Amino acid sequence: MTKVVVVSGSVRMEESEGAVILAPFIEGMRAAGATVELVYVKRLRIAPCMGDFQCWDEKPGVCRIKDDMQALYPRLKAADILVIATPVYIPLPGEMQNFMNRLCPLIDPYLIRRGPRTRARPNKDVLIKRIALVSTCGWWEMGNFGTVVRIVREISKDIGIEFAGAVLRPHASLMGRGARKEEDVLKAARRAGEELVRKGTMSKRVLDAVSQPLMSEQEFRRRSHERHARIRAAL
């Protein structure tokens, strides 16, 4: 049975806009036969990486920081798929940045060359075969995801684990408000989860359906301007 660990960096956790997309995605993975554990980093005590590389140079694979990552490391190592779920901040929520930096002990310090770049590989006890991204943002355009997608894609390449694709939902604030195409988006998110487990990747058609516009950019900006005008007037 496929084991999946979903690590969410959402600050508002179950009440977040990202949870609206993440829930059907997880349902799809479970429908495909996977066991899924959802972890919110907001609920964990994860200190920043100390940056001394003791986990590479002195005790490879062992992080000396005694916090909640110590309990999370074995579950990450045993997973077949790691899903990074995060909203777009500038560029990431602080807790998610700490978590991603603390993945260093999962990496074998044996450096190799792949194409134009120096890369590494997972430690032998790390079973993760794929890393996927689920992300939401408040702005209308898909280009807002560029930095977050690059970060997760690069981490995957650096570790030597396949990047399985990104489920992206722009102007996520419209979800949960009865938007005309909302049901299609939720069905596509569920299908993406199914495909990830059954095929190891997610089709462009399904990912495009998750990301489809819920209204025109002009209408979105008009509503945004009106909302902020009301806020300013109330100050």
C-alpha positions as CSV (number, residue, x, y, z in Angstrom):
1,M,0.0,0.0,0.0
2,T,1.3,3.4,-0.9
3,K,2.1,5.6,2.0
4,V,1.8,9.4,1.7
5,V,2.8,12.1,4.1
6,V,1.2,15.5,3.4
7,V,3.0,18.4,5.2
8,S,0.9,21.6,5.2
9,G,2.4,25.0,5.9
10,S,-1.0,26.7,6.1
11,V,-1.1,29.1,9.0
12,R,-4.9,28.7,9.3
13,M,-4.8,25.0,8.8
14,E,-8.3,23.5,8.4
15,E,-9.9,26.9,8.1
16,S,-7.6,28.0,5.2
17,E,-8.4,28.5,1.6
18,G,-5.8,25.8,0.8
19,A,-7.7,23.2,2.8
20,V,-10.6,23.5,0.3
21,I,-8.3,22.1,-2.4
22,L,-6.2,19.8,-0.2
23,A,-9.2,17.9,1.2
24,P,-10.5,16.5,-2.2
25,F,-6.8,15.9,-3.2
26,I,-6.3,13.7,-0.1
27,E,-9.7,12.0,-0.8
28,G,-8.5,11.1,-4.2
29,M,-5.3,9.6,-2.9
30,R,-7.2,7.5,-0.4
31,A,-9.7,6.4,-3.0
32,A,-6.7,5.1,-5.0
33,G,-5.7,3.0,-2.0
34,A,-3.1,5.1,-0.3
35,T,-2.7,5.7,3.4
36,V,-2.4,9.4,4.0
37,E,-1.1,11.3,7.0
38,L,-1.7,15.0,7.1
39,V,0.7,17.1,9.2
40,Y,0.3,20.8,9.9
41,V,3.7,22.4,10.7
42,K,1.9,25.1,12.6
43,R,1.1,22.5,15.3
44,L,4.7,21.4,15.6
45,R,7.7,22.9,17.3
46,I,10.3,23.1,14.5
47,A,13.3,25.2,15.1
48,P,15.3,26.9,12.3
49,C,18.2,24.9,10.9
50,M,21.5,25.8,12.7
51,G,23.4,25.6,9.4
52,D,26.5,23.8,10.9
53,F,26.0,20.7,8.7
54,Q,26.7,18.4,11.6
55,C,24.1,16.1,10.1
56,W,26.4,15.8,7.1
57,D,29.9,16.1,8.3
58,E,29.9,14.5,11.8
59,K,26.8,12.3,12.1
60,P,25.3,11.9,8.6
61,G,21.5,11.6,8.8
62,V,21.2,12.7,12.4
63,C,19.9,16.1,13.3
64,R,21.1,17.3,16.7
65,I,18.1,19.7,17.2
66,K,15.7,18.0,19.7
67,D,12.3,19.2,18.7
68,D,9.2,17.8,16.9
69,M,11.2,17.0,13.7
70,Q,12.7,14.0,15.6
71,A,9.3,12.3,15.6
72,L,8.5,13.4,12.1
73,Y,11.7,12.1,10.4
74,P,10.8,8.4,10.7
75,R,7.4,9.0,9.2
76,L,8.9,11.0,6.3
77,K,11.5,8.3,5.6
78,A,8.8,5.6,5.5
79,A,6.6,7.4,3.0
80,D,6.4,6.6,-0.7
81,I,5.2,10.1,-1.6
82,L,5.8,13.4,0.1
83,V,3.3,16.2,-0.6
84,I,4.3,19.7,0.2
85,A,1.1,21.8,0.7
86,T,1.7,25.5,1.1
87,P,0.1,28.9,0.4
88,V,2.2,31.5,-1.5
89,Y,3.6,34.0,1.0
90,I,6.9,35.9,0.4
91,P,7.6,33.2,-0.7
92,L,6.7,30.7,2.0
93,P,5.2,30.7,5.6
94,G,8.0,30.8,8.1
95,E,7.1,27.4,9.6
96,M,7.2,25.7,6.2
97,Q,10.6,27.3,5.4
98,N,11.9,25.8,8.7
99,F,10.5,22.4,7.8
100,M,12.1,22.4,4.3
101,N,15.5,23.5,5.6
102,R,15.3,20.7,8.2
103,L,15.0,18.0,5.5
104,C,18.8,18.1,5.2
105,P,19.3,14.9,7.3
106,L,17.4,12.9,4.8
107,I,20.1,13.6,2.2
108,D,23.2,11.5,1.7
109,P,26.2,13.9,1.7
110,Y,27.7,12.0,-1.3
111,L,27.7,14.7,-4.1
112,I,27.3,13.8,-7.7
113,R,27.0,15.7,-11.0
114,R,23.7,15.6,-12.9
115,G,23.9,17.7,-16.1
116,P,25.1,21.3,-15.2
117,R,24.5,21.0,-11.5
118,T,25.9,19.3,-8.4
119,R,23.2,17.2,-6.8
120,A,22.9,14.7,-3.9
121,R,20.7,11.6,-3.2
122,P,18.5,10.4,-0.4
123,N,19.9,8.4,2.4
124,K,19.5,4.6,2.1
125,D,16.7,4.5,4.7
126,V,14.6,7.1,2.9
127,L,11.9,5.5,0.8
128,I,10.4,8.6,-0.8
129,K,10.0,8.1,-4.5
130,R,8.1,11.2,-5.4
131,I,7.5,14.7,-4.2
132,A,4.4,16.7,-5.2
133,L,3.2,20.3,-4.5
134,V,-0.2,21.6,-3.7
135,S,-0.3,25.4,-3.5
136,T,-2.8,28.2,-3.4
137,C,-2.4,31.9,-3.8
138,G,-4.6,35.0,-3.5
139,W,-3.7,36.7,-6.7
140,W,-5.4,36.0,-10.0
141,E,-2.5,34.9,-12.2
142,M,-0.6,31.6,-12.4
143,G,2.7,33.4,-12.5
144,N,2.4,34.1,-8.8
145,F,3.3,30.4,-8.2
146,G,6.7,30.7,-10.0
147,T,9.0,30.9,-6.9
148,V,7.2,28.2,-4.9
149,V,7.2,25.8,-7.8
150,R,10.9,26.4,-8.4
151,I,11.7,25.8,-4.7
152,V,10.0,22.4,-4.5
153,R,11.2,21.3,-7.9
154,E,14.8,22.2,-7.0
155,I,14.6,20.5,-3.7
156,S,13.4,17.4,-5.5
157,K,16.3,17.5,-7.9
158,D,18.8,18.3,-5.2
159,I,17.7,15.2,-3.2
160,G,17.4,13.1,-6.3
161,I,13.7,12.4,-6.0
162,E,11.2,12.7,-8.8
163,F,9.1,15.8,-8.8
164,A,5.6,14.5,-9.6
165,G,3.9,17.8,-10.4
166,A,2.1,20.8,-8.9
167,V,-1.6,21.2,-8.1
168,L,-2.1,25.0,-8.2
169,R,-5.2,27.1,-7.3
170,P,-4.9,30.8,-8.1
171,H,-7.4,33.4,-6.6
172,A,-8.2,30.7,-4.1
173,S,-10.3,33.2,-2.0
174,L,-13.2,32.5,-4.5
175,M,-13.3,28.8,-3.5
176,G,-16.1,27.9,-1.0
177,R,-18.2,30.8,-2.2
178,G,-20.3,29.0,-4.8
179,A,-18.3,30.1,-7.8
180,R,-19.7,28.7,-11.1
181,K,-16.8,26.3,-11.8
182,E,-16.0,25.5,-8.2
183,E,-17.4,21.9,-8.4
184,D,-15.3,21.2,-11.5
185,V,-12.2,22.4,-9.7
186,L,-12.9,20.2,-6.6
187,K,-13.5,17.1,-8.9
188,A,-10.2,17.8,-10.7
189,A,-8.3,18.1,-7.4
190,R,-9.7,14.7,-6.4
191,R,-8.7,13.2,-9.7
192,A,-5.2,14.6,-9.3
193,G,-4.8,12.8,-6.1
194,E,-6.0,9.5,-7.7
195,E,-3.6,9.9,-10.6
196,L,-0.6,10.7,-8.3
197,V,-1.1,7.4,-6.4
198,R,-2.1,5.2,-9.4
199,K,0.2,6.6,-12.1
200,G,2.9,8.4,-10.1
201,T,2.2,11.6,-11.9
202,M,-0.7,14.0,-12.7
203,S,-2.0,14.8,-16.2
204,K,-1.8,18.3,-17.6
205,R,-5.5,18.1,-18.4
206,V,-6.4,17.5,-14.7
207,L,-3.9,20.1,-13.4
208,D,-5.3,22.7,-15.8
209,A,-8.8,21.9,-14.6
210,V,-7.7,22.6,-11.0
211,S,-6.2,25.9,-12.0
212,Q,-8.9,27.2,-14.4
213,P,-10.1,30.8,-13.9
214,L,-13.2,31.3,-11.8
215,M,-13.8,34.7,-13.2
216,S,-12.1,37.2,-15.5
217,E,-9.0,39.0,-14.3
218,Q,-10.8,42.3,-14.8
219,E,-13.7,41.3,-12.6
220,F,-11.4,39.9,-9.9
221,R,-9.4,43.1,-9.7
222,R,-12.6,45.2,-9.7
223,R,-13.9,43.3,-6.7
224,S,-10.6,43.5,-5.0
225,H,-10.4,47.2,-5.4
226,E,-14.0,47.7,-4.1
227,R,-13.2,45.5,-1.0
228,H,-10.1,47.5,-0.2
229,A,-11.9,50.8,-0.7
230,R,-14.5,49.7,1.9
231,I,-11.8,48.7,4.3
232,R,-10.0,52.1,3.9
233,A,-13.3,54.0,4.3
234,A,-14.0,52.1,7.6
235,L,-10.6,53.1,9.1
